Amino acid sequence: MANTAEVTQQAIDYTQRIPNNVDLANDRALQRALERWQPAFLSWWGETGPENTANLEVYLRTAVSVDRDGWANFGYVRMPEYRWGIFLTPRDEGRNIHFGDQRGQPAWQDVPGEYRSPLRRIIVTQGDTEPASVEQQRLLGATCPSLYDLRNLFQVNVEEGRHLWAMVYLLHRYFGRDGREEAEALLQRRSGDANNPRILTAFNEKTSHWLAYYMFTFFTDRDGKFQLAALAESAFDPLARTTRFMLTEEAHHMFIGESGVARILQRTCEAMSQNKFTDPAQVRAQGVIDFDTLQKFVNFHYSATLDLFGSEISSNAASYYTGGLKGRFSEANLKDNHSLTEDFYAVQEVAGGEIVARQVPALTALNARLRDDFTREIQAGLDRWNRIPEKFGIPIRLKLPHAGFHRKIGSFAGHYITPDGRVISKEDWERQSPAWLPTDQDHAFVNSLMGRVIEPGQFANWIAPPARGINNLPIEFEYVRFN
């Protein structure tokens, strides 16, 4: 379907029923289609979004432009009245494709027929993760450790909803009837539903308490960053421009995860230092989360997130790259010929009961490379976390497990690998894995700490206050008003 030239402004028009900066008012057919989808979205939000929030006033940020600076306003908003909209970064008229077989040619403003199906699949898969996150976090407000944390949860929720709008806009505008049907299906699947689950396994896992939530936003939202960054290189220019602005919002989600776990560590180290305890049972008795439990959650969330990158060796990833659909992380800054036809990349696999490295064509190892980029950034985050026990003189550190640990997708699937990278038997795995992964008892302990704290400036015992408040406000600010 041909499309008229799109006008994208820095500022966002909030006078329209659907806020946007894509000149929606001059495409009446598209506007009507999205306005028909809007009530279904609001119904989905009411059914599966944050529970019991209709009357709350929340101090939220709302995008007012797609500028690098000063792009958001802060103010009280009732959750169902949040203005979800469609925001793309401005079009670069001179942008060319900078990788793959069509390198140097102008970026696409429409979908080439031969790439229609894979592009739709990419957009639908990305779009499906956004409402899934909201569904997974639906009940967390009932056990929030503070108003500060409750507000941050709601900020993530509304922005995941907006990211859903971003993908739905692309489906409606560029994919005709197929796109409209896919947009409807995005509101019909449900996280964890036995009959109609979300597409990716990690988005069907329960997020039953705040430790899991912080780990999810640190690990899994960072996977989102790397996937969005790869799509921001796409030859399909509307997708690239959409994901660039999504990355601006995504940064706060990862901050919530990293700072949340850091604050848990801070409180745990305070209790250990004050009481001179190191035994996990004694630490737990102080109403804080011990290092062994934190390590188990690191192991689980890291390994589950690695599976989101797909198989290490992938012909689909190769075809996406050669076709220009999806690049590498920071593609424009890489110093090679951006075709990879003669290059190789090392991937790990199990051979003869040992983990070995094998050189494979770099084109087929793009998932492995993106995963390795992700791991380097995750390790830097753990290094920052580990400065906390170091500061307290506590000789315990969190570690990332081996990339083969607890994997269900890729070259390690079907193998049993310890956190330190040893291949073991199924029997040994079943005997030892409760020491490496969260058990029902671990979840029960963490849940036993979860009690709602909503007095301004007060925090649950198991987590330390943040270093500073939101938008330069004091920590004791009333971030959520209950009416």
TITOR-96290 format. One record per residue (C-alpha): residue number from 1; residue in three letters; x, y, z. Coordinates in nm, 2 decimals. Each point is the difference from the previous one (the first is absolute). Layout:
REM residues N
    k    r      xx      yy      zz
  NUM  ALA       X       Y       Z
...
***
This chain:
REM residues 483
    k    r      xx      yy      zz
    1  MET    0.00    0.00    0.00
    2  ALA    0.15    0.33   -0.10
    3  ASN    0.02    0.27    0.27
    4  THR    0.01    0.37   -0.03
    5  ALA    0.31    0.18    0.12
    6  GLU    0.00    0.00    0.38
    7  VAL    0.05    0.32    0.19
    8  THR    0.17   -0.05    0.33
    9  GLN    0.05    0.29    0.24
   10  GLN    0.21    0.02    0.32
   11  ALA   -0.31    0.12    0.20
   12  ILE   -0.29   -0.23    0.06
   13  ASP   -0.36    0.10   -0.07
   14  TYR   -0.21   -0.07    0.30
   15  THR   -0.31    0.17   -0.13
   16  GLN   -0.10   -0.32   -0.19
   17  ARG   -0.17   -0.30    0.14
   18  ILE    0.32   -0.20   -0.07
   19  PRO    0.30    0.22    0.08
   20  ASN    0.26   -0.02   -0.28
   21  ASN    0.27    0.17   -0.20
   22  VAL   -0.06   -0.19   -0.32
   23  ASP   -0.27    0.23   -0.15
   24  LEU   -0.27   -0.26    0.07
   25  ALA   -0.28    0.26   -0.07
   26  ASN    0.09    0.00   -0.37
   27  ASP   -0.04   -0.38   -0.03
   28  ARG   -0.37   -0.04    0.08
   29  ALA   -0.02   -0.37   -0.08
   30  LEU    0.29   -0.08    0.23
   31  GLN   -0.13    0.23    0.27
   32  ARG   -0.34   -0.17   -0.01
   33  ALA    0.16   -0.35    0.02
   34  LEU    0.21    0.10    0.30
   35  GLU   -0.29    0.16    0.17
   36  ARG   -0.19   -0.32   -0.04
   37  TRP    0.29   -0.19    0.16
   38  GLN    0.02    0.25    0.29
   39  PRO   -0.30   -0.12    0.20
   40  ALA    0.12   -0.36   -0.02
   41  PHE    0.34    0.12    0.14
   42  LEU   -0.17    0.19    0.29
   43  SER   -0.21   -0.31    0.07
   44  TRP    0.31   -0.22    0.01
   45  TRP    0.16    0.25    0.23
   46  GLY   -0.29   -0.01    0.24
   47  GLU   -0.01   -0.38    0.00
   48  THR    0.37   -0.08    0.02
   49  GLY    0.18    0.33    0.09
   50  PRO    0.10    0.10    0.35
   51  GLU   -0.27   -0.11    0.24
   52  ASN   -0.21    0.24    0.20
   53  THR    0.15    0.32   -0.15
   54  ALA   -0.29    0.17   -0.17
   55  ASN   -0.03    0.27    0.27
   56  LEU    0.37    0.05    0.08
   57  GLU    0.18    0.32   -0.10
   58  VAL    0.36   -0.09   -0.09
   59  TYR    0.29    0.24   -0.06
   60  LEU    0.09   -0.12   -0.35
   61  ARG    0.21    0.13   -0.28
   62  THR   -0.16    0.04   -0.34
   63  ALA    0.19    0.05   -0.33
   64  VAL   -0.06    0.35   -0.15
   65  SER    0.26   -0.02   -0.27
   66  VAL    0.26   -0.23   -0.15
   67  ASP    0.29    0.24    0.07
   68  ARG    0.31   -0.14    0.17
   69  ASP   -0.05    0.24    0.29
   70  GLY   -0.31    0.12    0.18
   71  TRP   -0.22   -0.26   -0.18
   72  ALA   -0.23   -0.07    0.30
   73  ASN   -0.23    0.18    0.24
   74  PHE   -0.08   -0.12    0.35
   75  GLY   -0.33    0.03    0.18
   76  TYR   -0.29   -0.19    0.17
   77  VAL   -0.20   -0.22   -0.23
   78  ARG   -0.28   -0.25    0.06
   79  MET    0.13   -0.32   -0.15
   80  PRO   -0.29   -0.07   -0.24
   81  GLU    0.03    0.36   -0.12
   82  TYR    0.36   -0.03   -0.10
   83  ARG    0.04    0.13   -0.36
   84  TRP    0.15   -0.29   -0.19
   85  GLY    0.11    0.10   -0.35
   86  ILE    0.22   -0.05   -0.31
   87  PHE    0.35    0.16    0.00
   88  LEU    0.27   -0.03   -0.26
   89  THR    0.34    0.18   -0.01
   90  PRO    0.02    0.24   -0.30
   91  ARG    0.08   -0.15   -0.34
   92  ASP    0.35    0.04   -0.14
   93  GLU   -0.06    0.06   -0.37
   94  GLY    0.35   -0.11   -0.09
   95  ARG    0.00   -0.32    0.21
   96  ASN    0.15   -0.30   -0.19
   97  ILE    0.01   -0.37    0.09
   98  HIS    0.33   -0.06    0.16
   99  PHE    0.03   -0.38    0.02
  100  GLY   -0.09   -0.31   -0.20
  101  ASP   -0.05   -0.06   -0.37
  102  GLN   -0.16    0.34   -0.06
  103  ARG    0.25    0.21    0.18
  104  GLY    0.02    0.35   -0.13
  105  GLN   -0.35    0.01   -0.15
  106  PRO   -0.27    0.23    0.14
  107  ALA   -0.18   -0.12    0.31
  108  TRP   -0.35   -0.13   -0.07
  109  GLN   -0.30    0.21    0.08
  110  ASP   -0.24   -0.29   -0.09
  111  VAL    0.03   -0.37    0.04
  112  PRO    0.15   -0.19   -0.30
  113  GLY   -0.22   -0.28   -0.10
  114  GLU    0.26   -0.27    0.05
  115  TYR    0.06    0.11    0.36
  116  ARG   -0.36    0.05    0.10
  117  SER   -0.03   -0.33    0.20
  118  PRO    0.33    0.01    0.19
  119  LEU   -0.05    0.37    0.09
  120  ARG   -0.35   -0.06    0.13
  121  ARG    0.13   -0.29    0.21
  122  ILE    0.27    0.22    0.15
  123  ILE   -0.25    0.27    0.09
  124  VAL   -0.26   -0.24    0.14
  125  THR    0.26   -0.18    0.22
  126  GLN    0.13    0.33    0.13
  127  GLY   -0.35    0.13    0.05
  128  ASP   -0.11   -0.31    0.19
  129  THR    0.26    0.06    0.27
  130  GLU   -0.14    0.33    0.10
  131  PRO   -0.35   -0.09    0.12
  132  ALA    0.15   -0.32    0.14
  133  SER    0.22    0.19    0.24
  134  VAL   -0.31    0.20    0.13
  135  GLU   -0.19   -0.32    0.05
  136  GLN    0.29   -0.16    0.19
  137  GLN    0.02    0.30    0.24
  138  ARG   -0.38    0.04    0.05
  139  LEU   -0.01   -0.09    0.37
  140  LEU    0.33    0.16    0.12
  141  GLY   -0.16    0.32    0.12
  142  ALA   -0.16   -0.19    0.29
  143  THR    0.34   -0.07    0.15
  144  CYS    0.20    0.31   -0.09
  145  PRO    0.30    0.09    0.23
  146  SER   -0.07    0.37   -0.03
  147  LEU   -0.18    0.27   -0.18
  148  TYR    0.32    0.07   -0.20
  149  ASP    0.01   -0.35   -0.12
  150  LEU   -0.37   -0.02   -0.07
  151  ARG    0.02    0.31   -0.22
  152  ASN    0.29   -0.15   -0.19
  153  LEU   -0.19   -0.32   -0.06
  154  PHE   -0.29    0.20   -0.14
  155  GLN    0.24    0.20   -0.22
  156  VAL    0.13   -0.32   -0.15
  157  ASN   -0.35   -0.13   -0.05
  158  VAL   -0.13    0.31   -0.19
  159  GLU    0.31    0.01   -0.22
  160  GLU   -0.02   -0.37   -0.09
  161  GLY   -0.36    0.09   -0.10
  162  ARG    0.14    0.28   -0.22
  163  HIS    0.25   -0.24   -0.16
  164  LEU   -0.28   -0.22   -0.09
  165  TRP   -0.16    0.30   -0.18
  166  ALA    0.33    0.05   -0.18
  167  MET   -0.01   -0.35   -0.15
  168  VAL   -0.38    0.01   -0.07
  169  TYR    0.04    0.32   -0.20
  170  LEU    0.26   -0.17   -0.22
  171  LEU   -0.23   -0.30   -0.05
  172  HIS   -0.30    0.22   -0.09
  173  ARG    0.18    0.23   -0.22
  174  TYR    0.22   -0.23   -0.20
  175  PHE   -0.16   -0.35    0.00
  176  GLY   -0.36    0.04   -0.09
  177  ARG   -0.25   -0.26    0.11
  178  ASP    0.27   -0.23    0.12
  179  GLY    0.13    0.28    0.22
  180  ARG   -0.34    0.08    0.14
  181  GLU   -0.06   -0.36    0.09
  182  GLU    0.34   -0.03    0.17
  183  ALA   -0.07    0.32    0.20
  184  GLU   -0.32   -0.16    0.12
  185  ALA    0.18   -0.32    0.10
  186  LEU    0.25    0.20    0.21
  187  LEU   -0.29    0.08    0.23
  188  GLN   -0.14   -0.36    0.00
  189  ARG    0.31   -0.19    0.12
  190  ARG    0.07   -0.01    0.37
  191  SER    0.31   -0.06    0.20
  192  GLY    0.01   -0.35    0.14
  193  ASP   -0.33   -0.10   -0.16
  194  ALA    0.00   -0.37   -0.08
  195  ASN   -0.21    0.04   -0.32
  196  ASN    0.12    0.33   -0.13
  197  PRO    0.34    0.09    0.15
  198  ARG    0.24    0.28   -0.09
  199  ILE    0.24   -0.09   -0.28
  200  LEU    0.33   -0.01    0.20
  201  THR    0.03   -0.23    0.30
  202  ALA    0.16    0.25    0.23
  203  PHE   -0.31    0.22   -0.03
  204  ASN   -0.22   -0.28    0.13
  205  GLU    0.19   -0.04    0.33
  206  LYS   -0.16    0.13    0.31
  207  THR    0.13    0.32    0.16
  208  SER   -0.13   -0.07    0.35
  209  HIS    0.20    0.24    0.21
  210  TRP    0.23    0.30   -0.02
  211  LEU    0.33   -0.18    0.00
  212  ALA   -0.11   -0.18   -0.32
  213  TYR   -0.12    0.34   -0.14
  214  TYR    0.33    0.17    0.06
  215  MET    0.19   -0.29   -0.15
  216  PHE   -0.24    0.00   -0.30
  217  THR    0.05    0.37   -0.06
  218  PHE    0.38   -0.03    0.03
  219  PHE    0.04   -0.31   -0.22
  220  THR   -0.30   -0.03   -0.23
  221  ASP   -0.05    0.37   -0.06
  222  ARG    0.36    0.01   -0.10
  223  ASP   -0.06   -0.27   -0.25
  224  GLY   -0.27    0.24   -0.13
  225  LYS    0.26    0.27   -0.03
  226  PHE    0.23   -0.21   -0.21
  227  GLN   -0.29   -0.13   -0.22
  228  LEU   -0.13    0.35   -0.05
  229  ALA    0.35    0.13   -0.08
  230  ALA    0.04   -0.27   -0.27
  231  LEU   -0.34    0.11   -0.14
  232  ALA    0.10    0.36    0.01
  233  GLU    0.26   -0.08   -0.27
  234  SER   -0.28   -0.15   -0.23
  235  ALA   -0.02    0.10   -0.36
  236  PHE   -0.38    0.04    0.06
  237  ASP    0.03    0.36    0.11
  238  PRO   -0.34    0.03    0.19
  239  LEU    0.10   -0.30    0.22
  240  ALA    0.35    0.15    0.06
  241  ARG   -0.15    0.34    0.10
  242  THR   -0.26   -0.16    0.22
  243  THR    0.25   -0.21    0.20
  244  ARG    0.24    0.29    0.04
  245  PHE   -0.25    0.18    0.21
  246  MET   -0.10   -0.32    0.18
  247  LEU    0.36   -0.02    0.11
  248  THR   -0.02    0.34    0.16
  249  GLU   -0.29   -0.12    0.23
  250  GLU    0.16   -0.35    0.05
  251  ALA    0.30    0.15    0.18
  252  HIS   -0.21    0.07    0.31
  253  HIS   -0.13   -0.35    0.02
  254  MET    0.35   -0.14    0.02
  255  PHE    0.09    0.26    0.26
  256  ILE   -0.29   -0.12    0.22
  257  GLY    0.14   -0.36   -0.02
  258  GLU    0.36    0.09    0.07
  259  SER   -0.07    0.24    0.27
  260  GLY   -0.26   -0.22    0.16
  261  VAL    0.24   -0.30    0.04
  262  ALA    0.27    0.24    0.12
  263  ARG   -0.23    0.13    0.27
  264  ILE   -0.08   -0.36    0.11
  265  LEU    0.37   -0.07    0.02
  266  GLN    0.05    0.32    0.19
  267  ARG   -0.26   -0.10    0.26
  268  THR    0.13   -0.36    0.02
  269  CYS    0.36    0.12    0.06
  270  GLU   -0.11    0.25    0.26
  271  ALA   -0.17   -0.28    0.20
  272  MET    0.29   -0.24   -0.05
  273  SER    0.25    0.27    0.11
  274  GLN   -0.20    0.11    0.31
  275  ASN   -0.06   -0.35    0.12
  276  LYS    0.32   -0.17   -0.11
  277  PHE   -0.20   -0.27   -0.17
  278  THR    0.10   -0.19   -0.32
  279  ASP   -0.21   -0.32    0.04
  280  PRO   -0.29    0.03   -0.25
  281  ALA   -0.26   -0.12    0.27
  282  GLN    0.12    0.27    0.24
  283  VAL   -0.01    0.26   -0.27
  284  ARG   -0.35   -0.10   -0.10
  285  ALA   -0.11    0.02    0.37
  286  GLN    0.08    0.38   -0.03
  287  GLY   -0.28    0.04   -0.26
  288  VAL    0.24    0.06   -0.29
  289  ILE    0.10   -0.21   -0.30
  290  ASP    0.31   -0.21    0.03
  291  PHE    0.27   -0.02   -0.26
  292  ASP   -0.07   -0.36   -0.09
  293  THR   -0.35    0.08   -0.09
  294  LEU    0.11    0.31   -0.20
  295  GLN    0.25   -0.22   -0.19
  296  LYS   -0.28   -0.25   -0.09
  297  PHE   -0.21    0.27   -0.15
  298  VAL    0.30    0.14   -0.19
  299  ASN    0.05   -0.35   -0.14
  300  PHE   -0.36   -0.05   -0.10
  301  HIS   -0.06    0.34   -0.16
  302  TYR    0.32    0.01   -0.19
  303  SER   -0.05   -0.35   -0.14
  304  ALA   -0.36    0.07   -0.09
  305  THR    0.09    0.32   -0.17
  306  LEU    0.28   -0.16   -0.21
  307  ASP   -0.27   -0.22   -0.15
  308  LEU   -0.17    0.31   -0.13
  309  PHE    0.29    0.05   -0.24
  310  GLY   -0.09   -0.33   -0.18
  311  SER    0.24   -0.26   -0.13
  312  GLU    0.36    0.09   -0.01
  313  ILE    0.02   -0.11   -0.37
  314  SER   -0.30    0.13   -0.19
  315  SER   -0.08    0.01   -0.38
  316  ASN   -0.29    0.24    0.08
  317  ALA    0.24    0.25    0.17
  318  ALA    0.23   -0.03   -0.31
  319  SER   -0.28    0.07   -0.24
  320  TYR   -0.13    0.29    0.21
  321  TYR    0.35    0.15   -0.01
  322  THR    0.07   -0.05   -0.37
  323  GLY   -0.34    0.13   -0.08
  324  GLY    0.05    0.31    0.21
  325  LEU   -0.28   -0.07    0.24
  326  LYS    0.19   -0.02    0.33
  327  GLY    0.36    0.11    0.06
  328  ARG    0.25   -0.06    0.28
  329  PHE    0.02    0.20    0.32
  330  SER    0.16    0.34   -0.09
  331  GLU    0.04   -0.11   -0.36
  332  ALA    0.10    0.34   -0.13
  333  ASN    0.30    0.01    0.24
  334  LEU    0.14   -0.34   -0.09
  335  LYS    0.32    0.01   -0.21
  336  ASP   -0.06   -0.27   -0.27
  337  ASN   -0.16   -0.02   -0.34
  338  HIS   -0.35   -0.06    0.15
  339  SER   -0.06   -0.30   -0.22
  340  LEU    0.17   -0.28    0.21
  341  THR    0.02   -0.23   -0.30
  342  GLU    0.37   -0.09    0.07
  343  ASP   -0.01    0.03    0.38
  344  PHE   -0.01   -0.26    0.28
  345  TYR   -0.11    0.02    0.36
  346  ALA    0.06   -0.24    0.29
  347  VAL   -0.30   -0.17    0.16
  348  GLN    0.00   -0.25    0.28
  349  GLU   -0.16   -0.34   -0.01
  350  VAL    0.02   -0.34    0.17
  351  ALA    0.22   -0.27   -0.17
  352  GLY    0.11   -0.32    0.16
  353  GLY   -0.13    0.10    0.34
  354  GLU    0.20    0.33    0.00
  355  ILE   -0.07    0.36   -0.09
  356  VAL    0.20    0.10   -0.30
  357  ALA    0.02    0.31   -0.22
  358  ARG   -0.06   -0.04   -0.37
  359  GLN    0.06    0.26   -0.28
  360  VAL   -0.31    0.04   -0.21
  361  PRO   -0.10    0.24   -0.28
  362  ALA   -0.07    0.34    0.17
  363  LEU   -0.32    0.04   -0.20
  364  THR   -0.16   -0.30    0.17
  365  ALA    0.14    0.10    0.34
  366  LEU   -0.17    0.34    0.03
  367  ASN   -0.22   -0.12    0.29
  368  ALA    0.31   -0.12    0.19
  369  ARG    0.17    0.33   -0.06
  370  LEU   -0.29    0.21    0.12
  371  ARG   -0.03   -0.23    0.31
  372  ASP    0.37    0.06    0.07
  373  ASP   -0.04    0.37   -0.03
  374  PHE   -0.29   -0.03    0.25
  375  THR    0.22   -0.21    0.24
  376  ARG    0.27    0.26    0.00
  377  GLU   -0.24    0.27    0.11
  378  ILE   -0.16   -0.23    0.25
  379  GLN    0.34   -0.08    0.15
  380  ALA    0.07    0.37    0.04
  381  GLY   -0.33    0.03    0.19
  382  LEU    0.10   -0.29    0.24
  383  ASP    0.34    0.17    0.05
  384  ARG   -0.19    0.31    0.12
  385  TRP   -0.21   -0.21    0.23
  386  ASN    0.31   -0.17    0.14
  387  ARG    0.14    0.33    0.11
  388  ILE   -0.26    0.00    0.28
  389  PRO    0.12   -0.30    0.20
  390  GLU    0.36    0.11   -0.08
  391  LYS   -0.08    0.33    0.17
  392  PHE   -0.13   -0.18    0.31
  393  GLY    0.30   -0.24    0.01
  394  ILE   -0.22   -0.30   -0.07
  395  PRO    0.19   -0.26   -0.21
  396  ILE   -0.30   -0.12   -0.21
  397  ARG   -0.06    0.09   -0.36
  398  LEU   -0.28   -0.07   -0.25
  399  LYS    0.11   -0.19   -0.32
  400  LEU   -0.15   -0.07   -0.34
  401  PRO   -0.04   -0.37   -0.06
  402  HIS    0.15   -0.15   -0.31
  403  ALA   -0.19    0.08   -0.32
  404  GLY   -0.09   -0.37   -0.03
  405  PHE   -0.17   -0.02    0.34
  406  HIS   -0.37   -0.08    0.01
  407  ARG   -0.05    0.06   -0.38
  408  LYS   -0.31   -0.12   -0.19
  409  ILE    0.08    0.16   -0.34
  410  GLY    0.31   -0.03   -0.21
  411  SER    0.31   -0.21    0.00
  412  PHE   -0.02   -0.07    0.38
  413  ALA   -0.36   -0.11    0.00
  414  GLY   -0.03   -0.36    0.12
  415  HIS    0.33    0.01    0.19
  416  TYR    0.05    0.04    0.37
  417  ILE    0.27    0.26    0.08
  418  THR    0.10    0.13    0.34
  419  PRO    0.03    0.38    0.08
  420  ASP    0.38   -0.04   -0.03
  421  GLY   -0.02   -0.17   -0.34
  422  ARG    0.03   -0.37    0.06
  423  VAL   -0.21   -0.25   -0.19
  424  ILE   -0.18   -0.24    0.24
  425  SER   -0.25   -0.28   -0.02
  426  LYS   -0.38    0.05    0.03
  427  GLU    0.01   -0.18    0.33
  428  ASP    0.26    0.23    0.14
  429  TRP   -0.19    0.30   -0.13
  430  GLU   -0.32   -0.10    0.17
  431  ARG    0.19   -0.05    0.32
  432  GLN    0.20    0.32    0.00
  433  SER   -0.22    0.26   -0.19
  434  PRO   -0.20    0.10    0.31
  435  ALA    0.32    0.16    0.12
  436  TRP    0.03    0.20   -0.32
  437  LEU   -0.36    0.10   -0.09
  438  PRO   -0.28    0.15    0.21
  439  THR   -0.21   -0.27    0.16
  440  ASP   -0.36    0.03    0.12
  441  GLN    0.13    0.05    0.35
  442  ASP    0.22    0.29   -0.12
  443  HIS   -0.30    0.17   -0.17
  444  ALA   -0.20   -0.06    0.31
  445  PHE    0.26    0.17    0.22
  446  VAL    0.03    0.30   -0.24
  447  ASN   -0.38    0.03   -0.01
  448  SER   -0.01   -0.01    0.39
  449  LEU    0.19    0.33   -0.01
  450  MET   -0.24    0.17   -0.24
  451  GLY   -0.22    0.24    0.19
  452  ARG   -0.15    0.31   -0.14
  453  VAL    0.16    0.33    0.12
  454  ILE   -0.17    0.31   -0.13
  455  GLU    0.09    0.27    0.26
  456  PRO    0.20    0.27   -0.17
  457  GLY    0.37   -0.04    0.07
  458  GLN   -0.04   -0.34    0.16
  459  PHE    0.16   -0.32   -0.14
  460  ALA   -0.03   -0.37    0.06
  461  ASN    0.27   -0.15    0.23
  462  TRP    0.15   -0.22   -0.28
  463  ILE    0.09    0.29   -0.23
  464  ALA    0.20    0.33    0.05
  465  PRO   -0.13    0.34   -0.11
  466  PRO    0.13    0.13   -0.33
  467  ALA    0.28    0.26   -0.01
  468  ARG   -0.24    0.26   -0.14
  469  GLY   -0.36    0.05   -0.10
  470  ILE   -0.17    0.03   -0.34
  471  ASN    0.04    0.31   -0.20
  472  ASN    0.21    0.16    0.27
  473  LEU   -0.28   -0.03    0.25
  474  PRO    0.06   -0.12    0.36
  475  ILE   -0.02   -0.37    0.08
  476  GLU   -0.30    0.07    0.23
  477  PHE   -0.20    0.16   -0.28
  478  GLU   -0.36   -0.13   -0.04
  479  TYR    0.07   -0.18   -0.33
  480  VAL   -0.34   -0.18    0.00
  481  ARG   -0.32    0.16    0.14
  482  PHE   -0.27   -0.23    0.12
  483  ASN   -0.36    0.14   -0.03
***
